[in-house]
Amino acid sequence: MMNVIVAVHQPIFRTGVANLLAAEDDMRIIAQPLSRDHLLSSIEGFRPQVVILSSGFFPVRSDIEAIARVTAKRHIAILMLTETSERAADYFSLGVQGVLYRCASASTLIEAVRRLARGEVYMQTHASSDNETGANDLVGKRVASRLSHRELRIVSAVVQGYKNREIAAQFRTSEQMIKNAVRVIYNKTGVSDRLELALFVMHHQVLAEAAAQPNLRMPASFAVIHDERKPPGAGLVV
């Protein structure tokens, strides 16, 4: 049994990753820390084989390097989830053993975790390497084509963990308008809630890439407001 820690800063995406891996017979999610201290204590207390870490979990890369030193002593691998615009080599230089794009397919994520648990190194060479969710993903293409630019921005915000009222504030509209838009998105994608939407995006790389476009993501200024409202470490799940 592979013990895995999921340290991802975006709540919906974190839950989606954890649920996806937990469905595998050979994987067990042992912690979902939300701060540096909780991550360190989880590593020390549970001794996982793999730590999945999002590139936005730490504000500075020196923290990633410090965590990598701790895991290296314990023969624990780090799988870094990054944006497509980030350089994989930069993370390998910090001491991680695997780099995967956030828009990777579910099967690619599972394969990466298993390979790292076996002591291998994993690097996704480009964002559309998986035929299952790349050029042949007709469902993802069809759904992405049905979503407007505004709806893709809302999908991106929902997957990042923002609530309706927070999205409404950024769009300068009412919370009810966003609720209505989210219901339309649910209908177009065939899901019933935010978690299912996050999992759907993970399974369909074409849609994930469309929602992850830089001009569709929530502005950094909004992220700061969101982070101030929810300080690191709140709501630890172990």
CYANA upper distance limits for C-alpha pairs under 8 A (distance plus 0.5 A):
  1 MET  CA     25 ASP  CA      8.48
  1 MET  CA     26 ASP  CA      5.33
  1 MET  CA     27 MET  CA      6.13
  1 MET  CA     28 ARG  CA      7.38
  2 MET  CA     26 ASP  CA      6.47
  2 MET  CA     27 MET  CA      5.20
  2 MET  CA     28 ARG  CA      6.53
  2 MET  CA     48 PRO  CA      7.87
  2 MET  CA     49 GLN  CA      6.64
  2 MET  CA     50 VAL  CA      8.23
  2 MET  CA    117 ALA  CA      7.56
  3 ASN  CA     27 MET  CA      6.61
  3 ASN  CA     28 ARG  CA      5.49
  3 ASN  CA     29 ILE  CA      6.53
  3 ASN  CA     30 ILE  CA      6.69
  3 ASN  CA     47 ARG  CA      8.31
  3 ASN  CA     48 PRO  CA      5.21
  3 ASN  CA     49 GLN  CA      6.06
  3 ASN  CA     50 VAL  CA      7.31
  4 VAL  CA     27 MET  CA      7.53
  4 VAL  CA     28 ARG  CA      6.51
  4 VAL  CA     29 ILE  CA      5.43
  4 VAL  CA     30 ILE  CA      6.46
  4 VAL  CA     31 ALA  CA      7.92
  4 VAL  CA     48 PRO  CA      5.92
  4 VAL  CA     49 GLN  CA      6.68
  4 VAL  CA     50 VAL  CA      5.53
  4 VAL  CA     51 VAL  CA      6.28
  4 VAL  CA     52 ILE  CA      7.84
  5 ILE  CA     29 ILE  CA      6.39
  5 ILE  CA     30 ILE  CA      6.28
  5 ILE  CA     31 ALA  CA      5.51
  5 ILE  CA     32 GLN  CA      6.49
  5 ILE  CA     33 PRO  CA      8.32
  5 ILE  CA     42 SER  CA      8.35
  5 ILE  CA     43 ILE  CA      8.46
  5 ILE  CA     48 PRO  CA      7.10
  5 ILE  CA     50 VAL  CA      7.01
  5 ILE  CA     51 VAL  CA      5.23
  5 ILE  CA     52 ILE  CA      6.57
  6 VAL  CA     14 ARG  CA      7.38
  6 VAL  CA     17 VAL  CA      8.08
  6 VAL  CA     18 ALA  CA      7.01
  6 VAL  CA     29 ILE  CA      7.69
  6 VAL  CA     31 ALA  CA      6.93
  6 VAL  CA     32 GLN  CA      5.44
  6 VAL  CA     33 PRO  CA      7.63
  6 VAL  CA     51 VAL  CA      6.61
  6 VAL  CA     52 ILE  CA      5.36
  6 VAL  CA     53 LEU  CA      6.99
  7 ALA  CA     14 ARG  CA      7.82
  7 ALA  CA     32 GLN  CA      6.04
  7 ALA  CA     33 PRO  CA      6.01
  7 ALA  CA     34 LEU  CA      6.90
  7 ALA  CA     39 LEU  CA      7.74
  7 ALA  CA     51 VAL  CA      7.65
  7 ALA  CA     52 ILE  CA      6.31
  7 ALA  CA     53 LEU  CA      5.36
  7 ALA  CA     54 SER  CA      7.06
  7 ALA  CA     57 PHE  CA      7.58
  8 VAL  CA     13 PHE  CA      7.87
  8 VAL  CA     14 ARG  CA      5.64
  8 VAL  CA     32 GLN  CA      8.19
  8 VAL  CA     33 PRO  CA      8.47
  8 VAL  CA     34 LEU  CA      7.77
  8 VAL  CA     52 ILE  CA      7.86
  8 VAL  CA     53 LEU  CA      6.20
  8 VAL  CA     54 SER  CA      5.38
  8 VAL  CA     56 GLY  CA      8.15
  8 VAL  CA     57 PHE  CA      6.50
  9 HIS  CA     14 ARG  CA      7.49
  9 HIS  CA     34 LEU  CA      6.99
  9 HIS  CA     54 SER  CA      7.20
  9 HIS  CA     56 GLY  CA      6.86
  9 HIS  CA     57 PHE  CA      5.48
 10 GLN  CA     14 ARG  CA      6.35
 10 GLN  CA    159 VAL  CA      8.11
 10 GLN  CA    160 GLN  CA      5.62
 10 GLN  CA    161 GLY  CA      5.84
 11 PRO  CA     15 THR  CA      6.65
 11 PRO  CA    160 GLN  CA      7.53
 11 PRO  CA    161 GLY  CA      5.65
 12 ILE  CA     16 GLY  CA      6.67
 12 ILE  CA    158 VAL  CA      7.97
 12 ILE  CA    159 VAL  CA      6.12
 12 ILE  CA    160 GLN  CA      6.93
 12 ILE  CA    161 GLY  CA      5.53
 12 ILE  CA    194 ARG  CA      7.67
 12 ILE  CA    195 LEU  CA      6.55
 12 ILE  CA    198 ALA  CA      7.02
 13 PHE  CA     17 VAL  CA      6.69
 13 PHE  CA    159 VAL  CA      6.26
 13 PHE  CA    160 GLN  CA      6.93
 13 PHE  CA    161 GLY  CA      7.66
 13 PHE  CA    195 LEU  CA      8.45
 13 PHE  CA    198 ALA  CA      6.61
 13 PHE  CA    199 LEU  CA      8.47
 14 ARG  CA     18 ALA  CA      6.67
 14 ARG  CA     32 GLN  CA      8.34
 15 THR  CA     19 ASN  CA      6.51
 15 THR  CA    195 LEU  CA      7.81
 16 GLY  CA     20 LEU  CA      6.52
 16 GLY  CA    195 LEU  CA      6.82
 16 GLY  CA    196 GLU  CA      8.47
 16 GLY  CA    198 ALA  CA      6.63
 16 GLY  CA    199 LEU  CA      6.00
 17 VAL  CA     21 LEU  CA      6.77
 17 VAL  CA    199 LEU  CA      8.37
 18 ALA  CA     22 ALA  CA      6.46
 18 ALA  CA     29 ILE  CA      6.94
 19 ASN  CA     23 ALA  CA      6.81
 20 LEU  CA     24 GLU  CA      7.94
 20 LEU  CA    106 ALA  CA      7.92
 20 LEU  CA    199 LEU  CA      8.28
 21 LEU  CA     27 MET  CA      6.81
 21 LEU  CA     28 ARG  CA      7.89
 21 LEU  CA     29 ILE  CA      7.93
 21 LEU  CA    110 ILE  CA      7.29
 22 ALA  CA     27 MET  CA      6.36
 22 ALA  CA     28 ARG  CA      6.02
 22 ALA  CA     29 ILE  CA      6.55
 23 ALA  CA     27 MET  CA      8.19
 30 ILE  CA     46 PHE  CA      7.69
 30 ILE  CA     48 PRO  CA      8.26
 30 ILE  CA    238 VAL  CA      7.07
 31 ALA  CA     42 SER  CA      7.14
 31 ALA  CA    237 VAL  CA      6.96
 31 ALA  CA    238 VAL  CA      4.85
 32 GLN  CA    236 LEU  CA      7.38
 32 GLN  CA    237 VAL  CA      5.84
 32 GLN  CA    238 VAL  CA      6.27
 33 PRO  CA     38 HIS  CA      5.91
 33 PRO  CA     39 LEU  CA      5.79
 33 PRO  CA     42 SER  CA      7.92
 33 PRO  CA    233 GLY  CA      8.01
 33 PRO  CA    236 LEU  CA      6.02
 33 PRO  CA    237 VAL  CA      6.75
 33 PRO  CA    238 VAL  CA      7.44
 34 LEU  CA     38 HIS  CA      7.19
 34 LEU  CA     39 LEU  CA      7.66
 34 LEU  CA     57 PHE  CA      8.34
 34 LEU  CA    232 PRO  CA      6.69
 34 LEU  CA    233 GLY  CA      5.41
 34 LEU  CA    234 ALA  CA      7.45
 34 LEU  CA    235 GLY  CA      8.01
 34 LEU  CA    236 LEU  CA      6.35
 35 SER  CA     39 LEU  CA      6.58
 35 SER  CA     57 PHE  CA      8.33
 35 SER  CA    232 PRO  CA      5.94
 35 SER  CA    233 GLY  CA      5.12
 36 ARG  CA     40 LEU  CA      6.70
 36 ARG  CA     58 PHE  CA      8.19
 37 ASP  CA     41 SER  CA      6.67
 38 HIS  CA     42 SER  CA      6.50
 38 HIS  CA    233 GLY  CA      7.83
 38 HIS  CA    236 LEU  CA      8.26
 39 LEU  CA     43 ILE  CA      6.66
 40 LEU  CA     44 GLU  CA      6.68
 40 LEU  CA     67 ILE  CA      8.05
 41 SER  CA     45 GLY  CA      6.33
 42 SER  CA     46 PHE  CA      6.10
 42 SER  CA     47 ARG  CA      7.96
 43 ILE  CA     47 ARG  CA      5.67
 43 ILE  CA     48 PRO  CA      7.00
 43 ILE  CA     71 THR  CA      8.10
 47 ARG  CA     74 ARG  CA      8.17
 47 ARG  CA     76 ILE  CA      8.17
 48 PRO  CA     76 ILE  CA      7.06
 49 GLN  CA     75 HIS  CA      8.09
 49 GLN  CA     76 ILE  CA      5.58
 49 GLN  CA     77 ALA  CA      6.81
 49 GLN  CA    117 ALA  CA      6.08
 50 VAL  CA     76 ILE  CA      6.20
 50 VAL  CA     77 ALA  CA      5.30
 50 VAL  CA     78 ILE  CA      6.27
 50 VAL  CA     79 LEU  CA      7.54
 50 VAL  CA    113 VAL  CA      7.37
 50 VAL  CA    116 LEU  CA      7.37
 50 VAL  CA    117 ALA  CA      6.62
 51 VAL  CA     76 ILE  CA      7.77
 51 VAL  CA     77 ALA  CA      6.71
 51 VAL  CA     78 ILE  CA      5.29
 51 VAL  CA     79 LEU  CA      6.61
 52 ILE  CA     78 ILE  CA      6.40
 52 ILE  CA     79 LEU  CA      5.27
 52 ILE  CA     80 MET  CA      6.53
 52 ILE  CA     81 LEU  CA      7.66
 53 LEU  CA     57 PHE  CA      7.37
 53 LEU  CA     78 ILE  CA      7.32
 53 LEU  CA     79 LEU  CA      6.58
 53 LEU  CA     80 MET  CA      5.43
 53 LEU  CA     81 LEU  CA      6.56
 54 SER  CA     80 MET  CA      6.14
 54 SER  CA     81 LEU  CA      5.08
 54 SER  CA     82 THR  CA      6.80
 55 SER  CA     80 MET  CA      6.93
 55 SER  CA     81 LEU  CA      6.42
 55 SER  CA     82 THR  CA      5.80
 55 SER  CA     83 GLU  CA      8.30
 58 PHE  CA     63 ASP  CA      6.89
 58 PHE  CA     64 ILE  CA      7.45
 59 PRO  CA     63 ASP  CA      8.36
 60 VAL  CA     64 ILE  CA      8.02
 61 ARG  CA     65 GLU  CA      6.99
 61 ARG  CA     94 LEU  CA      8.38
 62 SER  CA     66 ALA  CA      6.71
 63 ASP  CA     67 ILE  CA      6.72
 64 ILE  CA     68 ALA  CA      6.58
 64 ILE  CA     94 LEU  CA      7.36
 65 GLU  CA     69 ARG  CA      6.83
 65 GLU  CA     94 LEU  CA      5.36
 65 GLU  CA     95 GLY  CA      6.73
 66 ALA  CA     70 VAL  CA      7.11
 67 ILE  CA     71 THR  CA      6.79
 68 ALA  CA     72 ALA  CA      6.42
 68 ALA  CA     78 ILE  CA      7.73
 68 ALA  CA     94 LEU  CA      7.62
 68 ALA  CA     95 GLY  CA      5.87
 68 ALA  CA     96 VAL  CA      6.68
 69 ARG  CA     73 LYS  CA      7.07
 69 ARG  CA     95 GLY  CA      7.70
 70 VAL  CA     74 ARG  CA      7.41
 71 THR  CA     75 HIS  CA      6.56
 71 THR  CA     76 ILE  CA      5.33
 71 THR  CA     77 ALA  CA      7.24
 71 THR  CA     78 ILE  CA      8.18
 72 ALA  CA     76 ILE  CA      6.38
 72 ALA  CA     77 ALA  CA      7.77
 72 ALA  CA     95 GLY  CA      8.50
 77 ALA  CA     96 VAL  CA      7.37
 77 ALA  CA     97 GLN  CA      6.27
 77 ALA  CA     98 GLY  CA      8.18
 77 ALA  CA    116 LEU  CA      6.59
 77 ALA  CA    117 ALA  CA      7.47
 77 ALA  CA    119 GLY  CA      8.08
 78 ILE  CA     96 VAL  CA      5.59
 78 ILE  CA     97 GLN  CA      6.04
 78 ILE  CA     98 GLY  CA      6.75
 78 ILE  CA    116 LEU  CA      8.42
 79 LEU  CA     96 VAL  CA      7.13
 79 LEU  CA     97 GLN  CA      6.75
 79 LEU  CA     98 GLY  CA      4.94
 79 LEU  CA     99 VAL  CA      6.16
 79 LEU  CA    100 LEU  CA      7.60
 79 LEU  CA    112 ALA  CA      8.31
 79 LEU  CA    113 VAL  CA      7.80
 79 LEU  CA    116 LEU  CA      8.15
 80 MET  CA     91 TYR  CA      8.15
 80 MET  CA     96 VAL  CA      7.55
 80 MET  CA     98 GLY  CA      6.51
 80 MET  CA     99 VAL  CA      5.26
 80 MET  CA    100 LEU  CA      6.60
 81 LEU  CA     99 VAL  CA      6.64
 81 LEU  CA    100 LEU  CA      5.51
 81 LEU  CA    101 TYR  CA      6.01
 81 LEU  CA    102 ARG  CA      5.97
 82 THR  CA     86 GLU  CA      6.98
 82 THR  CA     99 VAL  CA      7.58
 82 THR  CA    100 LEU  CA      6.69
 82 THR  CA    101 TYR  CA      5.41
 82 THR  CA    102 ARG  CA      6.10
 83 GLU  CA    101 TYR  CA      6.10
 83 GLU  CA    102 ARG  CA      6.39
 83 GLU  CA    103 CYS  CA      8.35
 84 THR  CA    101 TYR  CA      6.33
 84 THR  CA    102 ARG  CA      8.10
 84 THR  CA    126 HIS  CA      8.43
 84 THR  CA    127 ALA  CA      7.07
 87 ARG  CA     91 TYR  CA      7.80
 88 ALA  CA     92 PHE  CA      6.98
 88 ALA  CA     99 VAL  CA      6.55
 88 ALA  CA    123 MET  CA      7.87
 89 ALA  CA     93 SER  CA      6.67
 90 ASP  CA     94 LEU  CA      7.23
 91 TYR  CA     95 GLY  CA      7.30
 91 TYR  CA     96 VAL  CA      6.62
 91 TYR  CA     99 VAL  CA      7.94
 92 PHE  CA     96 VAL  CA      5.56
 92 PHE  CA     97 GLN  CA      6.96
 92 PHE  CA     98 GLY  CA      7.96
 92 PHE  CA     99 VAL  CA      8.29
 97 GLN  CA    116 LEU  CA      7.60
 97 GLN  CA    120 GLU  CA      8.19
 97 GLN  CA    121 VAL  CA      5.66
 97 GLN  CA    122 TYR  CA      7.06
 98 GLY  CA    112 ALA  CA      7.91
 98 GLY  CA    116 LEU  CA      7.54
 98 GLY  CA    121 VAL  CA      6.14
 98 GLY  CA    122 TYR  CA      4.97
 98 GLY  CA    123 MET  CA      6.03
 99 VAL  CA    122 TYR  CA      6.88
 99 VAL  CA    123 MET  CA      5.44
 99 VAL  CA    124 GLN  CA      6.85
100 LEU  CA    104 ALA  CA      7.38
100 LEU  CA    109 LEU  CA      7.95
100 LEU  CA    112 ALA  CA      8.35
100 LEU  CA    122 TYR  CA      8.47
100 LEU  CA    123 MET  CA      6.82
100 LEU  CA    124 GLN  CA      5.90
101 TYR  CA    124 GLN  CA      7.53
101 TYR  CA    127 ALA  CA      6.95
103 CYS  CA    127 ALA  CA      7.50
103 CYS  CA    201 VAL  CA      8.44
103 CYS  CA    202 MET  CA      6.88
103 CYS  CA    205 GLN  CA      6.09
103 CYS  CA    208 ALA  CA      5.57
103 CYS  CA    209 GLU  CA      6.42
103 CYS  CA    212 ALA  CA      8.13
104 ALA  CA    108 THR  CA      6.69
104 ALA  CA    109 LEU  CA      7.16
104 ALA  CA    127 ALA  CA      7.21
104 ALA  CA    128 SER  CA      8.15
104 ALA  CA    130 ASP  CA      8.30
104 ALA  CA    202 MET  CA      7.33
104 ALA  CA    205 GLN  CA      6.62
105 SER  CA    109 LEU  CA      6.89
105 SER  CA    130 ASP  CA      7.54
105 SER  CA    132 GLU  CA      8.29
105 SER  CA    133 THR  CA      6.64
105 SER  CA    202 MET  CA      6.23
105 SER  CA    203 HIS  CA      5.71
105 SER  CA    204 HIS  CA      7.05
105 SER  CA    205 GLN  CA      6.35
106 ALA  CA    110 ILE  CA      6.81
106 ALA  CA    202 MET  CA      6.63
106 ALA  CA    203 HIS  CA      5.95
107 SER  CA    111 GLU  CA      6.60
108 THR  CA    112 ALA  CA      6.60
108 THR  CA    130 ASP  CA      7.68
109 LEU  CA    113 VAL  CA      6.82
110 ILE  CA    114 ARG  CA      6.82
111 GLU  CA    115 ARG  CA      6.66
112 ALA  CA    116 LEU  CA      6.69
112 ALA  CA    122 TYR  CA      6.70
113 VAL  CA    117 ALA  CA      6.65
114 ARG  CA    118 ARG  CA      6.89
115 ARG  CA    119 GLY  CA      7.13
115 ARG  CA    120 GLU  CA      5.85
115 ARG  CA    121 VAL  CA      7.62
115 ARG  CA    122 TYR  CA      7.55
116 LEU  CA    120 GLU  CA      5.42
116 LEU  CA    121 VAL  CA      6.51
116 LEU  CA    122 TYR  CA      7.35
124 GLN  CA    129 SER  CA      8.05
125 THR  CA    129 SER  CA      7.82
128 SER  CA    133 THR  CA      8.15
128 SER  CA    134 GLY  CA      5.80
128 SER  CA    135 ALA  CA      8.28
128 SER  CA    205 GLN  CA      7.88
129 SER  CA    134 GLY  CA      7.43
130 ASP  CA    134 GLY  CA      6.13
131 ASN  CA    135 ALA  CA      6.66
131 ASN  CA    136 ASN  CA      6.50
131 ASN  CA    137 ASP  CA      8.12
132 GLU  CA    136 ASN  CA      6.79
132 GLU  CA    137 ASP  CA      6.81
133 THR  CA    137 ASP  CA      5.31
133 THR  CA    140 GLY  CA      8.11
133 THR  CA    203 HIS  CA      7.46
133 THR  CA    204 HIS  CA      5.82
133 THR  CA    205 GLN  CA      5.52
133 THR  CA    206 VAL  CA      7.21
134 GLY  CA    204 HIS  CA      8.36
134 GLY  CA    205 GLN  CA      6.52
134 GLY  CA    206 VAL  CA      6.63
135 ALA  CA    206 VAL  CA      8.40
137 ASP  CA    141 LYS  CA      6.77
137 ASP  CA    204 HIS  CA      7.35
137 ASP  CA    205 GLN  CA      8.23
137 ASP  CA    206 VAL  CA      7.50
138 LEU  CA    142 ARG  CA      6.51
139 VAL  CA    143 VAL  CA      6.65
139 VAL  CA    204 HIS  CA      8.07
140 GLY  CA    144 ALA  CA      6.49
140 GLY  CA    204 HIS  CA      5.57
140 GLY  CA    205 GLN  CA      7.48
140 GLY  CA    206 VAL  CA      5.91
140 GLY  CA    207 LEU  CA      5.83
141 LYS  CA    145 SER  CA      6.62
141 LYS  CA    206 VAL  CA      6.46
141 LYS  CA    207 LEU  CA      7.22
142 ARG  CA    146 ARG  CA      6.94
143 VAL  CA    147 LEU  CA      7.03
143 VAL  CA    188 LYS  CA      7.23
143 VAL  CA    189 THR  CA      6.70
143 VAL  CA    207 LEU  CA      7.76
144 ALA  CA    152 LEU  CA      8.48
144 ALA  CA    206 VAL  CA      7.80
144 ALA  CA    207 LEU  CA      5.81
144 ALA  CA    210 ALA  CA      7.53
146 ARG  CA    188 LYS  CA      7.64
147 LEU  CA    151 GLU  CA      6.14
147 LEU  CA    152 LEU  CA      6.67
147 LEU  CA    185 ILE  CA      7.92
147 LEU  CA    188 LYS  CA      8.03
148 SER  CA    152 LEU  CA      6.69
149 HIS  CA    153 ARG  CA      6.89
149 HIS  CA    216 LEU  CA      8.23
150 ARG  CA    154 ILE  CA      6.88
151 GLU  CA    155 VAL  CA      6.63
151 GLU  CA    181 ALA  CA      7.66
151 GLU  CA    182 VAL  CA      8.47
151 GLU  CA    185 ILE  CA      7.40
152 LEU  CA    156 SER  CA      6.66
152 LEU  CA    210 ALA  CA      7.72
152 LEU  CA    211 ALA  CA      5.80
152 LEU  CA    216 LEU  CA      7.41
153 ARG  CA    157 ALA  CA      6.76
153 ARG  CA    211 ALA  CA      7.02
153 ARG  CA    216 LEU  CA      5.35
153 ARG  CA    217 ARG  CA      6.75
153 ARG  CA    218 MET  CA      8.04
154 ILE  CA    158 VAL  CA      6.56
154 ILE  CA    167 ILE  CA      7.83
154 ILE  CA    182 VAL  CA      7.99
155 VAL  CA    159 VAL  CA      6.63
155 VAL  CA    185 ILE  CA      8.29
155 VAL  CA    211 ALA  CA      7.02
156 SER  CA    160 GLN  CA      6.70
156 SER  CA    211 ALA  CA      5.66
156 SER  CA    212 ALA  CA      7.01
156 SER  CA    216 LEU  CA      7.53
156 SER  CA    217 ARG  CA      6.58
156 SER  CA    218 MET  CA      8.18
157 ALA  CA    161 GLY  CA      6.99
157 ALA  CA    162 TYR  CA      6.07
157 ALA  CA    167 ILE  CA      7.44
157 ALA  CA    217 ARG  CA      7.40
157 ALA  CA    218 MET  CA      6.89
158 VAL  CA    162 TYR  CA      5.85
158 VAL  CA    163 LYS  CA      7.40
158 VAL  CA    194 ARG  CA      7.37
158 VAL  CA    198 ALA  CA      8.36
159 VAL  CA    194 ARG  CA      7.99
159 VAL  CA    197 LEU  CA      7.98
159 VAL  CA    198 ALA  CA      5.88
162 TYR  CA    166 GLU  CA      6.60
162 TYR  CA    167 ILE  CA      6.94
162 TYR  CA    226 HIS  CA      8.40
163 LYS  CA    167 ILE  CA      6.76
164 ASN  CA    168 ALA  CA      6.50
164 ASN  CA    175 GLU  CA      6.38
164 ASN  CA    178 ILE  CA      6.56
164 ASN  CA    179 LYS  CA      7.00
165 ARG  CA    169 ALA  CA      6.68
165 ARG  CA    174 SER  CA      8.15
165 ARG  CA    175 GLU  CA      5.52
165 ARG  CA    178 ILE  CA      8.33
166 GLU  CA    170 GLN  CA      7.02
166 GLU  CA    226 HIS  CA      8.37
167 ILE  CA    171 PHE  CA      6.71
167 ILE  CA    175 GLU  CA      8.33
167 ILE  CA    178 ILE  CA      7.73
168 ALA  CA    172 ARG  CA      6.25
168 ALA  CA    173 THR  CA      5.61
168 ALA  CA    174 SER  CA      6.05
168 ALA  CA    175 GLU  CA      5.67
168 ALA  CA    177 MET  CA      8.18
168 ALA  CA    178 ILE  CA      6.51
169 ALA  CA    173 THR  CA      6.97
169 ALA  CA    174 SER  CA      8.09
169 ALA  CA    175 GLU  CA      8.46
170 GLN  CA    222 PHE  CA      7.64
173 THR  CA    177 MET  CA      7.24
173 THR  CA    178 ILE  CA      8.13
174 SER  CA    178 ILE  CA      7.21
175 GLU  CA    179 LYS  CA      6.71
176 GLN  CA    180 ASN  CA      6.66
177 MET  CA    181 ALA  CA      6.71
178 ILE  CA    182 VAL  CA      6.55
179 LYS  CA    183 ARG  CA      6.80
180 ASN  CA    184 VAL  CA      6.91
181 ALA  CA    185 ILE  CA      6.77
182 VAL  CA    186 TYR  CA      6.68
183 ARG  CA    187 ASN  CA      6.82
184 VAL  CA    188 LYS  CA      6.75
185 ILE  CA    189 THR  CA      6.59
186 TYR  CA    190 GLY  CA      6.14
186 TYR  CA    191 VAL  CA      5.51
186 TYR  CA    192 SER  CA      6.39
186 TYR  CA    193 ASP  CA      7.69
186 TYR  CA    197 LEU  CA      7.87
187 ASN  CA    191 VAL  CA      7.26
187 ASN  CA    192 SER  CA      8.45
189 THR  CA    197 LEU  CA      8.09
189 THR  CA    200 PHE  CA      8.37
191 VAL  CA    196 GLU  CA      6.19
191 VAL  CA    197 LEU  CA      6.45
191 VAL  CA    200 PHE  CA      8.28
192 SER  CA    196 GLU  CA      7.03
192 SER  CA    197 LEU  CA      8.11
193 ASP  CA    197 LEU  CA      6.81
194 ARG  CA    198 ALA  CA      6.77
195 LEU  CA    199 LEU  CA      6.77
196 GLU  CA    200 PHE  CA      6.47
197 LEU  CA    201 VAL  CA      6.70
198 ALA  CA    202 MET  CA      6.76
199 LEU  CA    203 HIS  CA      6.71
200 PHE  CA    204 HIS  CA      6.80
201 VAL  CA    205 GLN  CA      7.35
201 VAL  CA    207 LEU  CA      6.47
201 VAL  CA    208 ALA  CA      5.67
202 MET  CA    208 ALA  CA      6.94
204 HIS  CA    208 ALA  CA      6.77
205 GLN  CA    209 GLU  CA      6.47
206 VAL  CA    210 ALA  CA      6.80
207 LEU  CA    211 ALA  CA      6.65
208 ALA  CA    212 ALA  CA      6.51
209 GLU  CA    213 GLN  CA      6.88
211 ALA  CA    216 LEU  CA      6.93
211 ALA  CA    217 ARG  CA      8.01
212 ALA  CA    216 LEU  CA      7.12
212 ALA  CA    217 ARG  CA      6.97
213 GLN  CA    217 ARG  CA      7.16
218 MET  CA    222 PHE  CA      7.11
218 MET  CA    223 ALA  CA      7.60
219 PRO  CA    223 ALA  CA      7.12
220 ALA  CA    224 VAL  CA      6.89
221 SER  CA    225 ILE  CA      7.14
222 PHE  CA    226 HIS  CA      6.76
223 ALA  CA    227 ASP  CA      6.57
224 VAL  CA    228 GLU  CA      6.62
225 ILE  CA    229 ARG  CA      6.91
226 HIS  CA    230 LYS  CA      6.94
227 ASP  CA    231 PRO  CA      6.37
227 ASP  CA    232 PRO  CA      8.10
230 LYS  CA    234 ALA  CA      7.22
